[in-house]
Amino acid sequence: MPPLRTALLQSSGRPGSVAENLKILDEAAGRAAGAGAGLLVCPEMFLTGYAIGDDVPLLAEAADGPGARSVAEIAARHGIAVVYGYPEREDERSETGVRPAEVPQLPLGGAPRGRIFNSAQLIGPDGERLANYRKTHLFGCFEQQWFTPGEEPVVQAELGGIRIGMLICYDVEFPENVRAHALAGTDLLVVPTAQMHPFQFVAESLVPVRAFESQMYIAYVNRTGPEGEFEFVGLSCLAGPDGATRARAGHGEELIVGEVDPALLSASREANPYLRGRRPGLYASLV
């Protein structure tokens, strides 16, 4: 099985402008595909921007909404899979029989009803929607004000024979989340991120350790620079199962590329006894 060349787009885009962020994504997808990448991973909330405050309910959309369709067109045009973050409005068709855009507005012209999730979606190179993940661990007052935590800890899809799993930012800081993916067979864990000052040690140290202890690749893709009340630190990375950082960005806007090599992954899992040496019967008190 050939390696999956993976591109990481470190950018905060243009907060509040979906149209501009789609243009940035289109340009990055073209560059990534030109470099031979089969997968492009974007940061948390890339479609809309992260620090959008009261605009969260106005910019949120269903998983198959107009933003998703635009990303699908970009992916298909460049022949590259794309993971992007966005605010997801719960599709109320199962309850109301109508699309979210047809759901009645709140009084005085407020935003549409429905729960909102901090989500990430994987679109295949043919434009097919392959997986959608809702962030399970919300960080800080901003996220807890606007978002509902997801309830599905492991979301996966196959791409080129590689099993891809999804988490978002703060989720990866809980070892249980990453270990759950390891036990479910995730090969590459993609983590769209909005990681801010002063927590850069997460990108520098914690992510490579997570990759090593759970024997997988982790693509940790951050925003960068000031945005509202936040200061994002960049430092996106592709960490390998041997604990080595295969690609690392600096603090600014950047597109980096690294290899997810199934042969190295297989050899590392054979040599590393962590998963084989587990004794689950001793861990009941953890849950």
N, C-alpha and C positions, 0 to 999 in steps of 0.2 A: 504494500500500500504506500503510495507516494506521500511525502509530507504535505501538509496544508499550510501554504504560505498565508500568514495572517497579518493584516494591516490594522494599526491602532491610530485612530484620529484623535489627537489631543487638541481640543478646541472648545471654546465656550460659544462659538457661533455668534448669533445676534439675538440676545434675549428679547423675547416678545414678538419676534418676526419669524413665523413658520416659513414664509416664502424665502427669506434670505438664508435660513438654515438649510432648506432643501437645495438651494444653489450651491452652498458650501459642501453639502453631502455629495451632490452630483459631481463636482470638481474633484473631490477626494476619491470618490469611487473610480473615476477615470484614471487618476494617478495610481491608485492601488492596483487596479486591473492591469495597467500598463507595466507595473512592477512584478506581475505574475501572481498577485494575491488572489486567493479564492474566497476570502472572507474579510470584510471590513467591519470593525467594531467602533462604535461611537460612544460618547459619554452619556451619563445619566441625564435624562430630560433634554436631550440634544434637540429634539424637534421644536421645542418651544422656548428653551432657556430654563434655568433652574430658579433664579431669584425673580420670579414674575408675580409674587404677592397675590393680590386680589384677582389677577387675571387667570389664576389656575382654573377656576370653573368655566371661564369663558373660552380658554384654549384647549381644554380637555376634549377628547373625542373617543369614539369607540375603537376597538382594536382593528376593525375593518373600515375605519373612517377615511376621509380624504387624504390625511397625512400618510396613512399606511398605503393607500393606493399610489400616491406619488413616489414613496420610497420603493414600492414594488416596480414601478416603471423605471426608476433609476437602476435598480438591481438588474432587471432584465436587459436593459440597454447596454450595460457594461459587462454583463455576464458574471456578476460577483454577488455573493451572499452578503447581507447587511444586518447588523444588530444595532438598534438605535433605542434610546430612551425617550419616553413621552408620558404625559399625564393621560391616563386612560379613564374615560367615563364608562361605567358599567352599562353594558348593552341591555336595555330594558325590554327588548322584544319578547323575551321569555315570559315577562309578567304582563306586558301591556299589548303585545301584538303589533307594535309600531316601532319604527326606527327611532334612535335617540333624538334625531333632529325634529321628529314629529311629536316628541313628548311636550306637553304643555309647559309654558314658562311659569316661573314663580311670579307672584304679584310684583307690580311695578317694573316689569321687564327684567327681572333677575335672570341668573344663569339657569340652564336646564337642570332638572332634578336628576338624581342618581349618584351613587357613591363614586368616588374618584380614587384611583390607585396610581402609585408611582410605578410605572411599568417599563418593561423592555421587550422588544419584539425582534424575532429572527425572521428575515425574509430570504428565501432561497434565490439562487442565481437565475432562476426562471421567473421570479416574481411571486412565487407561491409563499403564503404565510405558513411558516413551519412551527413556530412556538411563540408563546406569549407568557411572560412571567410578571407577577405582581410582587413588589418588594414586601418582605415579611417583617423586617425590623426597621421601623421608622426612626430617624435621627433628628432630635432637636424640635423646638417649638414650631418651626415653620412646617415641617412635614407632618407633625402630629395634628396641626390645625386643619390641614387641607386634605390629607390622604387617609384612606382606610388601609390597614395592613392586610397583605395577602395571606392566604391560608394554605397554599400549596408549596411545600419546601423544595421539591425537586421537579424541575421542568427540563426536559431534554428533547433533542432532535438529532437525526443523523445527517451528516454532511460529508460527502466523499469518504464514507466508511468510518468517520470519526464521530464519536458520540459527544455532542456539545451540550453542556448544561449552562444554566443562567442563574446568577445572583445579581444584586444591585448594591454597590457601595458598602454601607454599614453591615449588610448581611454577611460579608466575607470575614468580618471581624469576630464572628461567632464560630468557633471550631466545629461545633455540631453541624452547622449548615454545610460546611465543606466536606466533612466526613460522610454526611448523608449522601452527597454526590459521589464520593469515592465508592461507597458501598453499592450505589446504583450503577456504577460503571462509567461515570463521566470521564472522558479523556481530556477535553478542553473545557475549562470553566471560564465563561466570559462574564466580566463584571463591569458594566457601565458604572461610572463613579462621579461623584461631586465631592471630592475629598479636599478639605480645607486646612489652612493654617490654624493651629500649630500641630496638626496630626500627620505630618509628612512621614513619620516613622512607619506608618501603615504601608505606604507604597515602598519605602526603602527596605524594610526588614520583615514585616509581618507577612506580606503576600508571598515572597519566596519561601518562607517557612511553611505556609499553608500548602504550597505546591509540593514541597518535599514530604511533609508528614502525611499527606493524603494521596501522593503519587499521581499527579496530574499536571497538565499545563494550566496556567491561569493567565488570562489576558485582562489586565486591570487598566481601564481606560478613563482618564480623568479630564476634568475641565481645567481651565487655566486662567489666572489673573483675577482682578477684582470684578465682582458682580454683586450689586446691591450691598448688603451688609457682610458678604462673604469674600474671602480671599482664597482662591483655589490654587493649589501648589503644583499642578502638573505631575511630573514624575511617573507617567504611565509606563507600564512594563509588561513584558511577556516573560513569565517565570516558568522554568521547567521542572520536571519531577525530580531532578537531581539537585534542586535548590539553586541552580544557576539562573541568572537573569539573562535571557536570550536577546532581549531588546529593551532599551531604556530611553525614554524621552527626557528632555530637560524641563525647564519651567515655562516655556512659551508655546505658541502654536506650532504643531509639528505632526507629521505623518511618519510613523515608523513601521518597519516590517520585520517579522521574524518567522521562523519555521516551527510548526508543530509536527514533530517527527514520530510516527508510530513505532518505528524501530527502536529509537531511544527510549520511548515510553515503555515498551515491552521489556527491554533490558533492565531499565531502572526498577520496574515492578518485580522482576525476577530477583534482583540483587537486594532490594530493600524489604525487610521482614515486617514493617509496621502493620500492614493490613492483615497479613497472615498470623501475626502474633497477638492479635486482639483476643481478649477474654471477656466477651459481652456479659457473661453471668456476673462479673464483678462490678458492672457499671449501672446496675438497676437504680441505685440511689441518685444517679445523675438526672433521672427523669421522674 
